[in-house]
Amino acid sequence: MTSNDTPRDPHPYVGMWVTADGFIRQELLPNGRYDEARGNRRSAYTGSYTVTGDHLDYVDDTGFTATGDVRDGVLYHEHLVLYREGDEPVGRETRQ
């Protein structure tokens, strides 16, 4: 195994992010892909993302682009506010 084959730890933002009401669930995968579910609609949006510092750039599989920023452990993705799964507040608003 060469040094180029050494597995890297996933980015700290990898994992499931959800709105406070749980309606929108966005999973950031370690391979730079995301899968977003809305209500009962699985994989409503899929695509790729890149992280620069605390900023995320998204390109969905249809070519639509969006951005997000993580501030104080909360992901602000366009008009959505997403929390780490398990950290979502109860009864809080889901929009910025």
All heavy atoms as an XYZ file, in Angstrom:
769
protein
N       0.855     -1.179      0.000
C       0.000      0.000      0.000
C       0.894      1.233      0.000
O       1.763      1.365      0.838
C      -0.904     -0.034      1.233
C      -1.799      1.171      1.343
S      -2.818      1.122      2.828
C      -4.370      0.685      2.112
N       0.675      2.146     -0.924
C       1.446      3.380     -0.977
C       0.730      4.452     -0.184
O      -0.422      4.306      0.214
C       1.604      3.859     -2.439
O       0.324      4.252     -2.922
C       2.198      2.780     -3.321
N       1.410      5.579      0.017
C       0.792      6.664      0.774
C      -0.451      7.199      0.068
O      -1.356      7.714      0.708
C       1.799      7.791      1.012
O       2.223      8.322     -0.230
N      -0.515      7.063     -1.266
C      -1.698      7.513     -2.004
C      -2.901      6.615     -1.772
O      -4.023      6.980     -2.071
C      -1.406      7.578     -3.505
C      -0.453      8.691     -3.847
O      -0.288      9.641     -3.083
N       0.194      8.569     -4.992
N      -2.667      5.402     -1.262
C      -3.751      4.458     -1.013
C      -4.304      4.558      0.400
O      -5.242      3.862      0.742
C      -3.269      3.018     -1.245
C      -2.875      2.783     -2.693
O      -3.458      3.445     -3.575
O      -1.977      1.958     -2.917
N      -3.721      5.402      1.222
C      -4.152      5.517      2.611
C      -5.545      6.122      2.669
O      -5.776      7.202      2.121
C      -3.169      6.408      3.414
O      -1.870      5.876      3.273
C      -3.569      6.472      4.874
N      -6.496      5.432      3.315
C      -7.846      5.997      3.399
C      -7.835      7.278      4.235
O      -7.108      7.379      5.217
C      -8.666      4.901      4.083
C      -7.729      3.836      4.481
C      -6.369      4.151      3.949
N      -8.636      8.231      3.809
C      -8.752      9.492      4.538
C     -10.031      9.483      5.354
O     -11.012      8.839      4.991
C      -8.787     10.670      3.567
C      -7.513     10.822      2.783
C      -7.521     12.046      1.921
N      -8.807     12.250      1.271
C      -9.115     13.277      0.523
N      -8.243     14.198      0.303
N     -10.297     13.397     -0.033
N     -10.009     10.229      6.447
C     -11.229     10.397      7.228
C     -12.220     11.212      6.416
O     -11.819     12.125      5.685
C     -10.934     11.124      8.543
C     -10.145     10.268      9.519
O     -10.262      9.028      9.448
O      -9.414     10.838     10.333
N     -13.506     10.909      6.526
C     -14.487     11.697      5.780
C     -14.539     13.133      6.312
O     -14.185     13.400      7.455
C     -15.808     10.969      6.032
C     -15.581     10.147      7.247
C     -14.108      9.862      7.316
N     -14.962     14.036      5.452
C     -15.110     15.442      5.846
C     -16.099     15.522      7.000
O     -17.061     14.753      7.057
C     -15.608     16.254      4.639
C     -15.525     17.713      4.877
N     -16.457     18.389      5.601
C     -14.594     18.615      4.504
C     -16.119     19.668      5.671
N     -14.992     19.826      5.007
N     -15.896     16.450      7.934
C     -16.809     16.555      9.086
C     -18.266     16.844      8.721
O     -19.157     16.596      9.524
C     -16.241     17.704      9.919
C     -14.940     18.072      9.329
C     -14.788     17.373      8.012
N     -18.530     17.347      7.520
C     -19.915     17.644      7.139
C     -20.632     16.443      6.531
O     -21.832     16.495      6.283
C     -19.982     18.826      6.179
C     -19.458     20.116      6.778
C     -18.937     21.114      5.975
C     -19.475     20.334      8.152
C     -18.455     22.299      6.518
C     -18.987     21.509      8.700
C     -18.482     22.489      7.881
O     -18.012     23.655      8.425
N     -19.906     15.368      6.275
C     -20.520     14.149      5.741
C     -21.524     13.620      6.752
O     -21.284     13.634      7.954
C     -19.435     13.089      5.422
C     -20.049     11.726      5.195
C     -18.615     13.522      4.219
N     -22.672     13.173      6.239
C     -23.703     12.608      7.105
C     -25.073     13.157      6.744
O     -25.252     13.831      5.729
N     -26.040     12.862      7.596
C     -27.432     13.251      7.349
C     -27.737     14.589      8.017
O     -27.448     14.795      9.194
C     -28.378     12.176      7.900
C     -29.825     12.412      7.582
S     -30.212     12.318      5.814
C     -30.109     10.555      5.546
N     -28.338     15.469      7.235
C     -28.801     16.778      7.691
C     -30.306     16.827      7.463
O     -30.795     16.373      6.427
C     -28.110     17.893      6.899
C     -26.629     17.947      7.127
C     -25.671     17.171      6.530
C     -25.942     18.814      8.011
N     -24.432     17.514      6.992
C     -24.556     18.523      7.909
C     -26.345     19.819      8.899
C     -23.601     19.194      8.644
C     -25.371     20.485      9.623
C     -24.030     20.184      9.507
N     -31.062     17.363      8.418
C     -32.521     17.372      8.327
C     -33.084     18.721      8.748
O     -32.484     19.437      9.549
C     -33.158     16.259      9.201
C     -32.704     14.891      8.751
C     -32.833     16.462     10.664
N     -34.255     19.052      8.203
C     -34.965     20.233      8.684
C     -35.561     19.911     10.052
O     -35.703     18.743     10.428
C     -36.073     20.645      7.704
O     -36.928     19.524      7.454
C     -35.494     21.157      6.389
N     -35.924     20.932     10.807
C     -36.456     20.740     12.163
C     -37.691     19.856     12.168
O     -37.902     19.085     13.109
C     -36.761     22.091     12.810
N     -38.485     19.931     11.097
C     -39.693     19.105     11.032
C     -39.436     17.732     10.410
O     -40.344     16.909     10.306
C     -40.805     19.823     10.271
C     -40.458     20.144      8.823
O     -39.364     19.737      8.342
O     -41.263     20.821      8.164
N     -38.197     17.474      9.965
C     -37.835     16.182      9.399
C     -38.326     15.952      7.982
O     -38.101     14.889      7.421
N     -38.979     16.938      7.378
C     -39.546     16.756      6.042
C     -38.459     16.601      4.973
O     -38.589     15.821      4.051
C     -40.465     17.921      5.692
C     -41.162     17.754      4.373
C     -42.242     16.892      4.252
C     -40.742     18.441      3.244
C     -42.894     16.719      3.033
C     -41.372     18.281      2.019
C     -42.452     17.411      1.920
N     -37.396     17.396      5.104
C     -36.301     17.341      4.136
C     -35.101     16.709      4.820
O     -34.703     17.112      5.911
C     -35.964     18.741      3.597
C     -37.186     19.296      2.847
C     -34.728     18.699      2.699
C     -37.048     20.722      2.402
N     -34.546     15.698      4.147
C     -33.383     14.977      4.662
C     -32.323     14.957      3.573
O     -32.546     14.397      2.502
C     -33.779     13.554      5.071
C     -34.780     13.551      6.209
C     -35.431     12.200      6.454
N     -35.937     11.500      5.270
C     -37.062     11.819      4.600
N     -37.781     12.845      4.985
N     -37.445     11.113      3.566
N     -31.195     15.575      3.854
C     -30.123     15.664      2.868
C     -28.904     14.913      3.403
O     -28.339     15.277      4.416
C     -29.765     17.125      2.614
C     -28.736     17.305      1.529
C     -28.432     18.756      1.332
O     -27.477     19.246      1.923
N     -29.231     19.442      0.529
N     -28.525     13.857      2.688
C     -27.357     13.089      3.098
C     -26.166     13.483      2.239
O     -26.197     13.365      1.013
C     -27.611     11.590      2.959
C     -26.454     10.772      3.489
C     -26.723      9.288      3.523
O     -27.700      8.825      2.903
O     -25.932      8.586      4.171
N     -25.119     13.978      2.898
C     -23.866     14.291      2.225
C     -22.989     13.054      2.330
O     -22.623     12.628      3.429
C     -23.188     15.500      2.888
C     -23.981     16.803      2.865
C     -23.209     17.901      3.580
C     -24.324     17.222      1.452
N     -22.702     12.460      1.198
C     -21.952     11.205      1.154
C     -20.451     11.484      1.076
O     -20.034     12.522      0.553
C     -22.412     10.378     -0.049
C     -23.915     10.050     -0.041
C     -24.361      9.547     -1.393
C     -24.221      9.059      1.056
N     -19.622     10.567      1.572
C     -18.170     10.804      1.580
C     -17.535     10.877      0.193
O     -16.439     11.401      0.046
C     -17.604      9.624      2.368
C     -18.696      8.648      2.536
C     -19.993      9.333      2.230
N     -18.229     10.418     -0.835
C     -17.675     10.448     -2.194
C     -17.992     11.748     -2.947
O     -17.800     11.837     -4.151
C     -18.178      9.247     -2.995
C     -19.685      9.253     -3.187
O     -20.391     10.118     -2.679
N     -20.191      8.270     -3.913
N     -18.502     12.765     -2.231
C     -18.805     14.042     -2.875
C     -20.172     14.090     -3.536
O     -20.483     15.015     -4.279
N     -21.019     13.112     -3.256
C     -22.389     13.078     -3.774
C     -23.346     13.382     -2.635
O     -23.005     13.214     -1.464
C     -22.719     11.700     -4.353
C     -21.841     11.236     -5.474
C     -22.232     11.736     -6.822
N     -23.609     11.358     -7.145
C     -24.320     11.958     -8.083
N     -23.812     12.942     -8.788
N     -25.556     11.575     -8.339
N     -24.552     13.829     -2.998
C     -25.604     14.006     -1.996
C     -26.884     13.371     -2.505
O     -27.090     13.168     -3.699
C     -25.824     15.485     -1.636
C     -26.495     16.283     -2.721
C     -27.882     16.394     -2.769
C     -25.767     16.913     -3.707
C     -28.514     17.113     -3.773
C     -26.378     17.638     -4.710
C     -27.745     17.732     -4.731
O     -28.363     18.439     -5.722
N     -27.746     13.056     -1.555
C     -29.052     12.463     -1.857
C     -30.046     13.142     -0.929
O     -29.915     13.060      0.284
C     -29.015     10.954     -1.612
C     -30.261     10.259     -2.126
O     -31.376     10.745     -1.854
O     -30.116      9.220     -2.783
N     -31.023     13.829     -1.517
C     -31.988     14.588     -0.723
C     -33.382     13.991     -0.871
O     -33.854     13.794     -1.988
C     -31.995     16.050     -1.171
C     -32.931     16.916     -0.353
C     -32.789     18.371     -0.730
O     -31.675     18.922     -0.595
O     -33.788     18.956     -1.184
N     -33.996     13.696      0.252
C     -35.370     13.188      0.281
C     -36.282     14.295      0.783
O     -35.886     15.116      1.619
C     -35.458     11.974      1.202
N     -37.507     14.295      0.272
C     -38.520     15.268      0.704
C     -39.799     14.509      1.001
O     -40.388     13.907      0.104
C     -38.747     16.322     -0.367
C     -37.515     17.194     -0.517
C     -37.748     18.320     -1.474
N     -36.573     19.180     -1.452
C     -36.618     20.489     -1.339
N     -37.770     21.105     -1.247
N     -35.509     21.189     -1.319
N     -40.199     14.529      2.264
C     -41.377     13.775      2.667
C     -41.174     12.303      2.371
O     -40.155     11.721      2.726
N     -42.121     11.698      1.680
C     -42.016     10.289      1.308
C     -41.254     10.075      0.000
O     -41.100      8.947     -0.442
C     -43.414      9.669      1.177
C     -44.109      9.598      2.505
O     -43.469      9.432      3.542
N     -45.424      9.730      2.499
N     -40.833     11.162     -0.619
C     -40.146     11.066     -1.915
C     -38.639     10.898     -1.703
O     -37.923     11.849     -1.422
C     -40.426     12.318     -2.738
C     -39.924     12.222     -4.138
C     -40.384     13.420     -4.947
N     -39.603     13.501     -6.160
C     -39.322     14.609     -6.778
N     -39.768     15.763     -6.311
N     -38.601     14.599     -7.862
N     -38.189      9.662     -1.828
C     -36.763      9.380     -1.690
C     -36.017      9.876     -2.914
O     -36.555      9.898     -4.018
C     -36.532      7.880     -1.576
C     -37.094      7.269     -0.360
C     -37.003      5.797     -0.583
N     -36.950      4.992      0.586
C     -36.483      3.756      0.578
N     -36.019      3.228     -0.514
N     -36.491      3.042      1.656
N     -34.770     10.261     -2.701
C     -33.906     10.716     -3.799
C     -34.606     11.737     -4.685
O     -34.510     11.693     -5.910
C     -33.420      9.519     -4.630
O     -32.681      8.633     -3.816
N     -35.298     12.679     -4.046
C     -35.974     13.742     -4.790
C     -34.958     14.559     -5.579
O     -35.221     14.982     -6.700
C     -36.756     14.643     -3.837
N     -33.789     14.763     -4.984
C     -32.698     15.468     -5.642
C     -31.408     14.727     -5.335
O     -31.158     14.341     -4.193
C     -32.578     16.912     -5.151
C     -33.817     17.710     -5.426
C     -34.783     17.891     -4.444
C     -34.038     18.274     -6.680
C     -35.937     18.610     -4.701
C     -35.198     18.996     -6.945
C     -36.133     19.159     -5.947
O     -37.272     19.869     -6.206
N     -30.600     14.525     -6.366
C     -29.293     13.904     -6.196
C     -28.294     14.698     -7.014
O     -28.649     15.346     -7.998
C     -29.281     12.441     -6.657
O     -29.658     12.392     -8.037
C     -30.231     11.573     -5.838
N     -27.041     14.651     -6.592
C     -26.011     15.356     -7.331
C     -24.694     15.314     -6.599
O     -24.458     14.440     -5.763
N     -23.857     16.286     -6.910
C     -22.541     16.356     -6.283
C     -22.416     17.648     -5.493
O     -23.178     18.598     -5.691
C     -21.449     16.273     -7.345
O     -21.548     17.367     -8.229
N     -21.445     17.639     -4.587
C     -21.168     18.839     -3.805
C     -19.672     18.935     -3.568
O     -18.956     17.937     -3.598
C     -21.926     18.828     -2.467
C     -21.384     17.824     -1.469
C     -20.448     18.210     -0.517
C     -21.777     16.499     -1.482
C     -19.928     17.292      0.384
C     -21.266     15.574     -0.592
C     -20.339     15.981      0.340
O     -19.817     15.075      1.238
N     -19.215     20.159     -3.358
C     -17.836     20.401     -2.953
C     -17.870     21.316     -1.737
O     -18.803     22.112     -1.566
C     -16.994     21.049     -4.070
O     -17.629     22.263     -4.473
C     -16.848     20.125     -5.265
N     -16.851     21.178     -0.909
C     -16.755     21.980      0.308
C     -15.480     22.806      0.241
O     -14.402     22.280     -0.031
C     -16.708     21.088      1.567
C     -16.606     21.936      2.826
C     -17.921     20.177      1.637
N     -15.625     24.098      0.489
C     -14.487     25.004      0.613
C     -14.671     25.743      1.927
O     -15.566     26.590      2.042
C     -14.433     26.007     -0.557
O     -14.459     25.289     -1.791
C     -13.183     26.869     -0.474
N     -13.865     25.374      2.915
C     -14.053     25.958      4.243
C     -15.402     25.533      4.791
O     -15.680     24.350      4.928
N     -16.259     26.507      5.067
C     -17.611     26.237      5.572
C     -18.669     26.439      4.492
O     -19.863     26.484      4.787
C     -17.922     27.144      6.764
C     -17.071     26.811      7.974
O     -16.761     25.619      8.179
O     -16.700     27.738      8.721
N     -18.252     26.579      3.248
C     -19.161     26.838      2.129
C     -19.302     25.582      1.274
O     -18.319     24.897      0.997
C     -18.609     27.982      1.270
C     -19.458     28.307      0.102
N     -20.595     29.084      0.198
C     -19.344     27.951     -1.200
C     -21.144     29.186     -0.999
N     -20.396     28.510     -1.864
N     -20.532     25.280      0.863
C     -20.805     24.132     -0.007
C     -21.376     24.627     -1.327
O     -22.222     25.528     -1.346
C     -21.814     23.183      0.637
C     -21.309     22.364      1.814
C     -21.450     23.145      3.110
C     -22.073     21.072      1.911
N     -20.903     24.037     -2.410
C     -21.459     24.272     -3.737
C     -22.067     22.967     -4.208
O     -21.415     21.918     -4.162
C     -20.368     24.723     -4.717
C     -19.906     26.137     -4.437
O     -20.742     27.060     -4.564
O     -18.727     26.324     -4.091
N     -23.317     23.022     -4.644
C     -24.064     21.853     -5.091
C     -24.332     21.949     -6.589
O     -24.617     23.035     -7.104
C     -25.447     21.798     -4.425
C     -25.451     21.633     -2.941
C     -25.326     22.727     -2.089
C     -25.653     20.385     -2.367
C     -25.377     22.572     -0.711
C     -25.705     20.219     -0.989
C     -25.568     21.319     -0.169
O     -25.626     21.161      1.193
N     -24.281     20.814     -7.272
C     -24.740     20.707     -8.657
C     -25.579     19.446     -8.710
O     -25.069     18.338     -8.517
C     -23.570     20.602     -9.654
C     -24.108     20.469    -11.076
C     -22.638     21.792     -9.540
N     -26.893     19.623     -8.935
C     -27.715     18.412     -8.984
C     -27.581     17.754    -10.356
O     -26.999     18.320    -11.273
C     -29.146     18.663     -8.522
C     -30.119     19.117     -9.582
O     -29.750     19.230    -10.763
O     -31.285     19.349     -9.231
N     -28.080     16.551    -10.449
C     -27.876     15.753    -11.658
C     -28.564     16.330    -12.887
O     -28.278     15.902    -14.006
C     -28.306     14.305    -11.424
C     -27.375     13.582    -10.461
O     -26.200     13.998    -10.328
O     -27.818     12.606     -9.824
N     -29.442     17.317    -12.717
C     -30.058     17.987    -13.867
C     -29.292     19.234    -14.264
O     -29.650     19.899    -15.233
C     -31.521     18.375    -13.568
O     -31.533     19.397    -12.557
C     -32.331     17.180    -13.112
N     -28.246     19.602    -13.475
C     -27.450     20.787    -13.778
C     -27.786     21.998    -12.937
O     -27.099     23.014    -13.014
N     -28.842     21.924    -12.124
C     -29.220     23.031    -11.248
C     -28.138     23.221    -10.197
O     -27.605     22.251     -9.670
C     -30.569     22.715    -10.588
C     -31.057     23.786     -9.667
C     -31.673     24.918    -10.159
C     -30.890     23.660     -8.298
C     -32.121     25.910     -9.306
C     -31.337     24.643     -7.433
C     -31.956     25.771     -7.946
N     -27.814     24.460     -9.878
C     -26.796     24.730     -8.861
C     -27.401     25.413     -7.648
O     -28.412     26.109     -7.752
C     -25.664     25.608     -9.419
O     -26.204     26.865     -9.815
C     -24.971     24.933    -10.590
N     -26.767     25.204     -6.506
C     -27.190     25.824     -5.252
C     -25.964     25.939     -4.357
O     -24.910     25.368     -4.647
C     -28.273     24.981     -4.577
N     -26.120     26.686     -3.277
C     -25.025     26.853     -2.328
C     -25.534     26.653     -0.915
O     -26.742     26.666     -0.659
C     -24.396     28.261     -2.430
O     -25.387     29.230     -2.105
C     -23.835     28.516     -3.815
N     -24.599     26.488     -0.017
C     -24.918     26.378      1.398
C     -23.726     26.818      2.225
O     -22.599     26.875      1.731
N     -23.997     27.132      3.473
C     -22.951     27.517      4.408
C     -23.258     26.898      5.758
O     -24.426     26.882      6.183
C     -22.883     29.044      4.552
C     -22.415     29.708      3.276
O     -21.206     29.606      2.980
O     -23.247     30.296      2.560
N     -22.221     26.414      6.428
C     -22.382     25.877      7.770
C     -21.907     26.951      8.742
O     -20.777     27.442      8.646
C     -21.587     24.571      7.962
C     -21.709     24.078      9.395
C     -22.078     23.506      6.985
N     -22.812     27.333      9.643
C     -22.503     28.311     10.685
C     -22.994     27.761     12.011
O     -24.167     27.389     12.132
C     -23.181     29.653     10.391
C     -22.676     30.310      9.119
C     -23.197     31.733      8.937
N     -24.633     31.873      8.970
C     -25.438     31.854      7.917
N     -24.941     31.660      6.716
N     -26.727     32.016      8.047
N     -22.105     27.703     12.983
C     -22.451     27.213     14.322
C     -23.116     25.843     14.280
O     -24.077     25.577     14.997
C     -23.345     28.218     15.058
C     -22.654     29.558     15.276
O     -21.434     29.553     15.559
O     -23.321     30.600     15.165
N     -22.631     24.969     13.395
C     -23.147     23.607     13.319
C     -24.479     23.458     12.614
O     -25.089     22.391     12.648
N     -24.941     24.513     11.958
C     -26.209     24.496     11.224
C     -25.899     24.733      9.750
O     -25.105     25.609      9.403
C     -27.173     25.583     11.755
C     -28.460     25.618     10.957
C     -27.451     25.371     13.237
N     -26.538     23.949      8.876
C     -26.355     24.087      7.430
C     -27.471     24.954      6.869
O     -28.648     24.599      6.938
C     -26.367     22.706      6.758
C     -26.358     22.660      5.224
C     -25.190     23.435      4.636
C     -26.358     21.218      4.750
N     -27.099     26.116      6.346
C     -28.032     27.029      5.685
C     -27.885     26.779      4.190
O     -26.890     27.182      3.579
C     -27.715     28.475      6.044
C     -27.884     28.742      7.518
C     -26.819     28.572      8.403
C     -29.114     29.135      8.026
C     -26.978     28.796      9.757
C     -29.289     29.364      9.385
C     -28.211     29.191     10.236
O     -28.376     29.409     11.593
N     -28.848     26.067      3.633
C     -28.810     25.652      2.226
C     -29.916     26.397      1.489
O     -31.096     26.053      1.609
C     -29.005     24.133      2.150
C     -29.165     23.597      0.765
N     -28.164     23.655     -0.176
C     -30.207     22.985      0.170
C     -28.589     23.087     -1.290
N     -29.829     22.680     -1.114
N     -29.508     27.451      0.750
C     -30.475     28.336      0.096
C     -31.486     28.814      1.142
O     -31.092     29.403      2.114
C     -31.109     27.650     -1.119
C     -30.100     27.280     -2.198
C     -29.390     28.470     -2.847
O     -29.964     29.571     -2.900
O     -28.256     28.289     -3.310
N     -32.771     28.494      1.002
C     -33.784     28.960      1.955
C     -34.029     27.973      3.099
O     -34.867     28.219      3.952
C     -35.100     29.242      1.221
C     -35.700     27.999      0.634
N     -35.253     27.471     -0.559
C     -36.665     27.176      1.071
C     -35.938     26.372     -0.819
N     -36.801     26.169      0.148
N     -33.299     26.858      3.122
C     -33.501     25.827      4.140
C     -32.518     25.965      5.291
O     -31.401     26.439      5.102
C     -33.330     24.430      3.527
C     -34.250     24.066      2.378
C     -33.815     22.735      1.777
C     -35.684     23.991      2.873
N     -32.947     25.511      6.458
C     -32.083     25.415      7.629
C     -32.069     23.942      8.016
O     -33.121     23.370      8.323
C     -32.612     26.286      8.791
C     -31.717     26.142     10.009
C     -32.725     27.744      8.362
N     -30.893     23.336      7.959
C     -30.771     21.902      8.244
C     -29.834     21.679      9.429
O     -28.846     22.399      9.598
C     -30.238     21.157      7.020
C     -31.148     21.248      5.798
C     -30.461     21.992      4.680
C     -31.572     19.887      5.352
N     -30.173     20.672     10.203
C     -29.422     20.319     11.401
C     -28.890     18.902     11.245
O     -29.494     18.088     10.546
C     -30.338     20.378     12.634
C     -30.997     21.711     12.800
C     -32.219     21.988     12.187
C     -30.395     22.715     13.548
C     -32.818     23.230     12.317
C     -30.984     23.964     13.685
C     -32.197     24.210     13.068
O     -32.782     25.441     13.192
N     -27.801     18.615     11.931
C     -27.328     17.238     11.965
C     -28.452     16.364     12.489
O     -29.137     16.736     13.447
C     -26.149     17.098     12.923
C     -24.886     17.586     12.355
C     -24.223     16.425     11.725
N     -22.891     16.796     11.314
C     -22.274     16.158     10.383
N     -22.833     15.137      9.792
N     -21.076     16.516     10.018
N     -28.664     15.214     11.875
C     -29.702     14.310     12.346
C     -29.453     14.011     13.823
O     -28.346     13.689     14.224
C     -29.683     13.019     11.536
C     -30.831     12.103     11.875
C     -30.899     10.920     10.931
O     -29.852     10.260     10.758
O     -31.965     10.682     10.360
N     -30.498     14.176     14.619
C     -30.393     13.983     16.059
C     -30.166     15.274     16.819
O     -30.369     15.334     18.017
N     -29.744     16.334     16.117
C     -29.511     17.636     16.744
C     -30.594     18.652     16.413
O     -30.514     19.795     16.836
C     -28.164     18.226     16.298
C     -26.987     17.459     16.839
O     -27.167     16.674     17.785
O     -25.877     17.640     16.297
N     -31.586     18.232     15.625
C     -32.601     19.190     15.189
C     -33.437     19.645     16.386
O     -33.798     18.853     17.243
C     -33.485     18.631     14.074
C     -34.268     17.398     14.417
C     -33.527     16.095     14.159
O     -32.296     16.073     14.127
O     -34.201     15.069     14.014
N     -33.710     20.937     16.458
C     -34.521     21.466     17.559
C     -35.987     21.090     17.367
O     -36.451     20.951     16.233
C     -34.324     22.972     17.466
C     -33.972     23.212     16.042
C     -33.261     21.967     15.557
N     -36.688     20.954     18.432
C     -38.107     20.619     18.378
C     -38.899     21.909     18.311
O     -38.688     22.827     19.097
C     -38.524     19.788     19.613
C     -40.006     19.482     19.581
C     -37.708     18.515     19.674
N     -39.812     21.981     17.327
C     -40.726     23.122     17.235
C     -40.126     24.382     16.682
O     -40.726     25.436     16.779
N     -38.923     24.329     16.089
C     -38.331     25.534     15.512
C     -38.668     25.635     14.049
O     -38.907     24.651     13.370
C     -36.813     25.524     15.681
C     -36.467     25.821     17.128
C     -35.130     26.376     17.418
N     -34.515     27.190     16.419
C     -33.204     27.363     16.381
N     -32.421     26.754     17.226
N     -32.659     28.143     15.477
N     -38.645     26.844     13.541
C     -38.919     27.118     12.135
C     -37.830     26.501     11.267
O     -36.675     26.449     11.664
C     -38.952     28.639     11.926
C     -39.341     29.068     10.552
C     -40.723     28.634     10.155
O     -41.621     28.641     10.997
O     -40.904     28.271      8.979
N     -38.186     26.053     10.058
C     -37.221     25.407      9.168
C     -36.677     26.348      8.113
O     -35.826     25.975      7.346
C     -37.852     24.191      8.465
O     -38.964     24.644      7.686
C     -38.272     23.152      9.459
N     -37.165     27.557      8.048
C     -36.684     28.491      7.031
C     -35.879     29.598      7.682
O     -36.104     29.951      8.804
C     -37.858     29.073      6.264
C     -38.684     27.984      5.616
C     -39.388     28.496      4.397
N     -40.195     27.449      3.844
C     -39.841     26.715      2.815
N     -38.705     26.912      2.241
N     -40.622     25.787      2.336
N     -34.958     30.169      6.901
C     -34.107     31.242      7.368
C     -34.891     32.498      7.579
O     -35.763     32.858      6.867
C     -33.021     31.528      6.318
C     -31.676     31.247      6.801
C     -30.676     31.439      5.685
O     -30.898     31.041      4.556
N     -29.582     32.031      6.007
